[in-house]
Amino acid sequence: MLNALISHQSDRLWTRRWSVALLSTALCTLPCVTQAQEEDLDQLLELLAEETELATRSRQNADYVPGIITVLHADEARLLGARTALEALAFVPGIDISRDQYGSPALRVRSVDFFFNSGNVKVLVDGLPISREAAFQNGSVLLTPIEQIERIELIRGPGSGVHGDFAYMGLVNLITRHQGNAASIGVGRGDRRSIVAHFAHRAETNEVSLSGNVSSWESDRYDTTDALDNDEQRRMLNLKLALRDLSFKLVALDRDWQGLRRINPRPGQPPPPSPFASNLQKERSYNTELRYNWLNQDDNRGALWLQRQHNEYERQNTLFEGPRTELGGDWSYRLGRHRLLLQAQWARLGIDSAVSRQGPAAGETIDSRDMRSLVLQDQVDLNDRFQITAGVRYDELQDIDSELTPRLAAVWQISDHHLLKAQYAEGFRSPTVNEQFVDGQSIGRREFEKIETREIGYVYRRPNTVFRATGFSNRISDLLFPPFNQFFEQNLGIRAQGLEFELTHQPWRWLKVQATWSTANTLDDRAAVRPPDQPLQGFGGPSVAQPESLGNLALLFNQGEAWSGGLHWQHVGRRADRGIAGFQDGYDVLNLGLSYRPPRAPRLRLDWGLRNALEDDVFYIETSPGAGLQLNRYQHREWSFGITWSFD
């Protein structure tokens, strides 16, 4: 088994050499394994557990690929009090999690504020796109229960040239559970009820396999701001059927929310007759993929796929419904020291019906147009310790715009314990339905919104210690706005620089310590410069809601097979407030988790969690067109309890 794992790592020559050395030492002395050799073997398995192909389509450890990639393990996140993918992402430096007034999740990546499309972050489930970014909405996929997830892969910035449109501020891939058979039930404050199950079956011939997972989540409070009365229901189904080199995937997601939301008085206007209004939100997402792996060797791979996606969103006076169909293929080939990637895609983007009341003209939009994409990439090992990745992507959206986005990256393993990496990458996003259509009619050709990112990273790795430091600089240009917005066609931009640090240290086998800290300085041409009690002086101030710093400290302990647990302290510094009040306060949250496996019933696991144990005043800052700032409060202490039974 371990030899198979090592051969899977052969994509990187220097990583393979290090791994083989560690493995040989462990296996040759297996009858009398020492503590040091156990640590070496643990380090090797840790390297393999953090493999990803998210950035380049070639599977490598996250530290050795271009760009800044984080791999989160759901079992650890659960022990630290996380209940959903969104709450787990708070552990990542540079990521500020948020929820809007409807409870929908969003991310603020590296202090840049985008209040739609999960913060302009593309979200995948097992590599399959879930949301329709053109809808101008925050989807609910980041609220997937943590019990349904195996791990989360995240790229900060546009480092993934293979994923194209809207892989812009970042890319999240939720890897769900397709191994083993287990079921969980959970309860929590606010009358929360949840059920999660996953299963896997493989025929004796190993030619046919069926696996999947399913979840249901319901609550009456705390999944929306101010703990207002609401009825929340979320369901997710994920299936995979494989027959030799042919596979079929299905991911279905729906959310129904109905309840009260707070109405903020607008500046200069009388207060509303009631501070609350009833509202509803519905989301439906059905996604399928048929894939044929026509070449499946260690160094040479090829695949063809057909994807079909259908999304529906309804909120207040906003409606979007439409399909997306994609036909694509890729071919990865090893030629000496070069690994070449060729990828081609064609997609038809449909809008069956879209209505928005956020502008002066709000007719129904019906539209269909094609998008074509081509990716060329070369990963070349100049020697056993230095690799360069060069790639270019071309995208053309019918009657809108076309874009060529390059990427150049280098990874240098200075020694067995020191790694240096650097990258220049570009990304783009196309207009959403609100930005492209007026009264149901397209406004014609528009330039894509673009981002340029420069990153440099350092990694120090020892058997029990990993330290990462990253510096970045972002430049966003040609910001897109709806035609009725005051900033329409003003060629505005955003500039950001920042630092991110991560440390993982395991002083003993039963204790692991994790810490992160990040800061960014972002100037946004959309942000007002208005000192307190003074008139507007212009634009170009700090990006709205950017925190001065983000920090995490986590302790994970494991006492044998029975008890395990964790403690997580999350810090969010004070946040910029569009020049009106200068700053809004930050917050500090203490989360706890505990897990118990009875020795006499090893298939049973009991989980207990507590979020915001000290009940700090947690509130998220939401920006929305015409409504100014919305302060969404989630300050209540929340407990949860779960029971899991494994059938294996």
N, C-alpha and C positions, 0 to 999 in steps of 0.2 A: 504493500500500500504506500509506504513512504517512498519507495523507488518511483512509483507512478507519480506521486506528488512532485518529486524532484524533476522528473522529465518534463512536467508541465511548466516548470520555471525556466526551461532551457532558452527561452526567448532572450534572456539577458545573460551574456557570457560571464560577466564578473559576478552577478548574483548566483549563477549556477555554480561557479567555482567555490564561492563562500558556502553555499548550501551543501554541496557535496562533501566539503571538508568537515562541516559540522555533523552531517549524517554519518559519515564514515567513522568518525570518532565515537559516536553514540552506539552504532551497531556493532563495531568490533569489540566493544567492551560490555556488551549487553548483560552478560551474566553477573558482572560486578559493577553496575552503573554507579558512578559517584554523583554527588550533588552538582558538581560543576558540569558534568556531562548531561545531567537532566536539564540544567539551565540552558545548555547549548541546544538540546533537542526542543525545548519549549520555545526558544527563540526562532528556530527554523519553522516550527508549526505556526508561530505567530506571523512570520513573514508570508507563509502560504495562505493563512486565513485572511490576509489583507490584500489578496490579489484582486485586480479589477481590469476590465477591458473597456471601461467607460470612455477613456480619453483617446485611445488610438486603435481600438478593435483588436489589439494584441494583448493577451493576458499577462500582467506583470504586477509585482508588488507596488502599492500606491506610492511609495517613496521613490521609485525608480522610473516613473512615467513623467512625461512633460506636464507642466502645470501643477496646481496645488489641489490635491485630492485628499479627502478625509473619508475613512471607513469607520462607521459606527456599528457596534454590535448590539443588537436589540436586547439580548439577555443582560448585558451590563447596564444599558439605559433603563431597563425595568427595575433593576436593583437600586437605581438612583432616583426612583420616583416618577419616571416618565410613563405616561399612559398612551401617548400617541407619537407618531413620527415627528410632528411639529415640536413637541416638548423635548424629544431627543436631540433635535437639531440645535437647541440652545447650547449644547456642549461645544459647538464648533466655533473657533475664533472668527470674528468678523461677521457673524450671523446674529441678527437681532430678530427674535420671533415676535409675532404680533397676531392679534385677532380683531376683526372689525366688529361693528355693532350687531351684525347678524351671526357672529361667531365663526365666520369664515377665516381660514388661516392665511397669513402672508409672511413674507420674509423681507427684511431690510438687509441687503448684502453690502458690506463695506461702506455703510452709512449713506447709501444712495436710496432716496425715497421714490418708490413706485408703488402705488396703492392698488394695482390690479395685476392679474396674472401671477399671483403668488410672489409679487415683487419682481416681475419680469424674469422669473426663474422657470425653466422648463422642467416638468416633473414626469418621470417615467415610472412604470410599475413592471418589474422584471424586463426592462428594456423596451417596453411598449408605451408610446405616448398616450396620455389619458385625457388631457384637457384641450379645448379649442381656444387658443390664445386670442384669436380674432374676436371672441365674444366679449372681451374687456371685463372679465369677471375673475374673482378669486374662487377657484375650485376647492372642493373639500377633501381631495385625495391625501393631503398632508395630515388629516385627522384619522388616518388608518390606525387601528389599535396596535400597540406595540407587540402584543402576543401574536399578531398575524405576520410579523416581520422577522426576518433572520438578520439582516444587516441593511445599512443605509450607506450609499456611496454619494459623495457630494463633490462637485467641482465649483470652486469659487472663481468667478470671472468667466470669460468666454473661451476657456481653454479647450473646448471640444469642437473642433472643426468638422467632426463627422456627424453632428446632430443638427446643425443648421439653424433655421429661423427660430428665434425666441430662446435658443440656448445662449443667453445674452448676459445677464448678470450672474448666472450660475446654472447648474444642472444637477438635479436630484434624481437618483434611481433607488426606488424601494425594492429590495430583494425580499420577496415573501417566502414563507415556509413551504417547501415542496418535499421535505424529507420527514419520515416518521408519521405516526398517527397519534393525535392527541386532541383533547377538547378542554375548553376553559369556560367557566362562568364567572362573572364578576358583578359586584355591586359597589355603590359609592354614594357620596353625599349628593343631594339634589335628585334623589330617586333614580340614580343611574343604574342601568342594567345592561350587561353585555354578554354576548356569547361568541366564542371564537373556536374554530376547529380547523385542523389541517390533516391531510391524509396523503398517502403515497402507496401505489401498488404497481408492481412490475411482474410481468409474466415470467414463467420459469425459463423461457427461451431468451429472456432479456431483450427481445425485439419490440415488445409493446409495453408502454408504461402510461399510467394515468395518475396524476397528482393534482392537488389543489388546496385551497383554503377558503374559508367563508367567515364572515363576521356580521354581527348585528349589535348596534349601540343605540340606546334610548336614554333620555334624561328629561327632567322637567325644569331644571335650573342649572346655573353655573356654566353652561355651554354658550351663554351669551352675556353681554355686558351688564353690569350692575345686579347680577343674579335675578333678573326679571323673570316673571313667569313665561315659560315657553314649552313647546312640545318639539323635541328634537329626535329624529330617527335617521340613522345612517346604516346602510347595508352595503356589503362588498362581497363579490364572488370572483374567484380566480381559479381557472382550470387550465391544465396543460395535458394534451394527449400526444404521445410520440410513438411513431412506428418507424423503426430504423432511422433513416436520415430525414424523415418527414415529421413535422410537428405542427400542432394547432394550439393556439392560445386564445383564451377568452377572459377578459376582465370587465366586469359589470359593477357599476358604482351608482348608488342613488342616495340622495339626502332630501329630507323634508323637514323644514323648520317653520314653525308658526308661533308667534308670540308678540311680546311688547318690545319696542325699541325706544330709546331716549331721543327726544328732539332738542337739539341745541338751538338757542336763539341766535340769529345772525346779527352781526354788528350793525348798529343803526336801525334795527327793526324792533318792534314791540315783541315781548315774549309771546310764545304760542299759548293758546287757551288751555292746552294740556301739555305737560312735559313728556308725555308718552303717546305713542301711536301703535296700533296693531299692524302687523305686517306678516309676510310669508316669504319663503325662499324655497325653490325647488331646483334640484339638479339631477340630471340623468346622463350617464356616460356608459356607452356600450362599445367595446373595443375588441377586435379580433385580428389574429394574424395567422396566416398559413405560410410556413417556411420550409424550404428544401435546402439542406446542406449537401451540395453536389460535390464538395471536396472537404474532407475533414481529417487532415493530418496535423501533426504537431506544428509544423512550420508553414504549411500551405492549406489555406482554407478558402472556401467559396460558398456563397449562399444566395438564394433568391427568395423574395418574400412578397406577399400581398397582404396589405393591411386595410381594414375597413373600420371606420370610427364614426359614431353618431353621438352628438351632444345636444342636450337641452338645458337651458338655464332660464329661470323665471324669478324675478325679484322686483317688488314694488311695481313700477311702470316700465320695467326693462324685460325684454324677452329675446332669446336667441335660440335658434334650432337649425342644425345643419350637419351634413355628413362630410367626411374626409376620406378619400381613397388614395392609397399609395402603392405603387409598384416599384420595387427596388432590387438591387443586387450589389454584392461586393465580392472582391477577390483579393486575398492577402497571400503574398508569395515571397518566400525566402530565396534570395539570390546572393550567395556569398555572405558578405557582411551587411547586405541591404535587406530590409523587409519592406516590400512595396504594397501599397493599398490603393485599389481602384474601387470607387463606389459611385453608382449612378442611381438617381431616383426621379420618378415622375409622380406628381400628386395632383388630384383634382380637389379643390377646396370649395365646398358648396355652402350656401346660406339659403335654407328653405324659408326662413322667416326671422327677421330681426327688427325689433322696435325699441326705441329709447326715447324717453321724455326729458333728456338732459340738455336739449338744445332747442332753438326756436323753431326748427323744422324737424318733424319727427315722424315721417311716413315709414311704411313698412319697406324693408330692404330684402330683395331676393336677388341672389347673385351666384355665379359659378365661374371659376377661373382656374387655370393650370399653373403649376410651379414645377420647374425643372432644376435639378441639382447634379453637380459632378464634383467628386473629391479625388484628389491625387495626393499621396503622402509617401514619404520615404523615411524610414528609420534606419540609420546607418551606424554601425559600431565601428568607429575609427580605430579603436583598440579595445582591449579587455576592460577598460575603465572609463571610456569616453564615448558617449552616444549623442548624435544630433538627429533631431526630427524636423523635417521641413515639409510643409503641406500647403495646399491652396484649395479653396472651395469656391465654386461658382454657382450662384443661384439666380434664377430669373422668374419673377412673378408676372404673369401675363397682364399687360397694360398698366403696370405700376412702376416697377424698377428692376434693375439687376445689380448684383454686387459680387465683387471678387474679394474674398477674405483670406489673407495669408496667415501662416503660423510658422515661427521658427523657434526651436527650443533646444537646449543642451543639458545633458546630465553627466556630471563628472564625479566618479567615485575616487576621491582623493586618496583614501586608504580604506582599510576594512571597516572603520568606524565613522568616517567622515564623508559626507556627500554634499555636493554643490549643484544646484540646478537653476537655470534661467530660462525665461520665455518671453517672447513678444507674440501677442495674439490679437486678432480682431474678431468681432462678431457683429451681428445686425439683428434688427427686427423689422417686420413689415407693419403697415398700419392696421389697427383694429377696425372693427365695423364703425365705431364712433368717430374714428379719425379719417375714414375714407369716404363715408356716405353722408349726404344731406338729403332729407326727404326722399330716401330710397334711391337716390342717384349718385353714382360715383363722381368724385370731383376730378378724376383723371390721374395722370402720372404724378407720383410723389417720390421723393428720395427716401430710402430706408433710413431709420435711426441707426447710428453706428457707435461702436465702442472700440477703443484701443487700450490694451492692457500690457504693461511691462511688469514682470515679476522676477525676483531673485530669492532663492530659498536655500537654507542650510539645514542638513539633517545630521544629527549625531546619534548613533545607535550602538548600544551595548546590550548584553544579554538581559539585563534588568532595567535598562534606562533608554528612553528615546526622547530626544529634544529636537524640536523643529522651530526655525525662525524664518519668517517671510516678510519681505518688503514689496510693496506694490505701488503702481501709479496708474490711474485710469483717466481716460479722456473720452467723454461721450459728446457726440456732435449731432446736429440736425434733429434735435428733439421733436417728436411728433405730438401734435395737439389736434383736437377737434376743430373744424372750421369756424365755429362760433367762439372759440377761446381767444382771449386777448393776445396770447403768445403765438397764434397761428402763423406759420411761415416766417418766424423771426430768427431762425437759425441759432437758437439758443443751445447751450451746452452745459456740461458738468465736469468738474475737475476734482480728482480725489487722490490722496496719498495716504499710506498707512503702514502699520507694522502689526504682525501677528505672531504670537509665541504659543507653543504647545510643549508640555512636559509630561511624560509618563514614567513613573518609577515604581518598581516593585521590590521593596527592601526585604520582604519575606514572602514565602509562597502563599501565605494567607492574607496578605495585604497589598493592594495596589493603590497608588496615589496618582491622580491626574489633575493637571492645572492648565488653564489657558488664560491668555490676556491679549487684548487687541485694542487698537485705537486708530482713528482715521480722521483726516481733515478734508472735508468735502465742501466745495463752493459750487453753488447751484444757481444758474441764471434765472430759475423760476422763483427763488426765495427772495422775499422782500428784505431790504435793509431799512429797518425802522426802529431806532432806539426807543425804549420805553418813554411814553408821554411825549413823543415827538412825531412830526409828520413823516410820511414816506420819503426816503432819500434815494430810492432806486432799487435795483435788483442785483443779484449776484452774491447774496449772503450765504451763511451756512445752510446746508441741505436740511430741510425740515425733519425734526425728530432724530437727527443723528446724535448718538450718545457720545459723550467724551471718552468713554472706555467701556469695554465689555470684559467680564472676568468670570471664570468658573474654577471651583475647587471641589474635587470629588474624592471620596475614600470608599474603596470597595474591599470587603473582607469576605473570606470563605473559610469557615471552620469545618473542615472535613466534608463529608457528603450531606450532612444534615442542614446546617445553618449557613446562610449567606445574606449579605445585606450591603447597604450603601448609604452614604450621606453626600448630598450635593448642595453647595452654596453657589448661587448665581447672582452676579452683580451687573447691574445696568446703570451706568453713570447718568448724570443729568443730561437733558436732551434739548437741542435747539428748538425754538418756538417761533419760526417765521418772523423774528424781529419784533413781535408784539409784546411778549413778556420777557424776552431775553432767553430764559431757559425754563423748562419744566423739570420737576424733580425726577430723579431716577428711582430705583428700588433695589432691594436685596431680598432674595427668596431662599429659604431653606427647605429642601426636599429630602424625604427619608424613604427607604425601602427595606423590606425584610422578607426573606424567603426561607421556608422550612420543608424539608423532605423527611418524613418519618422513616427511620431505619427499617421498621417492620413493614412499611408500605412504600417502597422506593418509586413506584409509579405515580404516587400522589405528591403534589407540590402545593403548598399554601403560600400565598403572596399577600403582603400588606404594604400599602403606600400612603404617604402623607405629603401633600404639596402645600407650599407656603405655610409651613408649620407655625411661623411667628406672625402670620396675618399682616404682612407688610402691605402698604397701599400700592398695589400693582395696577398700573393703567397703561394702556397702549395708545399711541398717538396715531390717528387715522386722518389722512388728507383725502378730500373728495371734491370734485368740481362744484363750485358754487356754494359749498357748505362750510368752507373753512376747515378748522381743526376740530376733530371729534376725539374726546378723551374717553376711551372705553375701559371701564374699571373691572378688573378680575381679581379683587383683593381678598377673597374669602379663602379660608382654610378648607382643603378638600381631602377627604380620606377615601381609600378604596381597598377592597378586599376581593381576592380571587382564589379559585380552586382549579387546578389543572390535573387532568388524569391522562397518563400516557398509556396507549394500548400496545406498545411494542414490548 
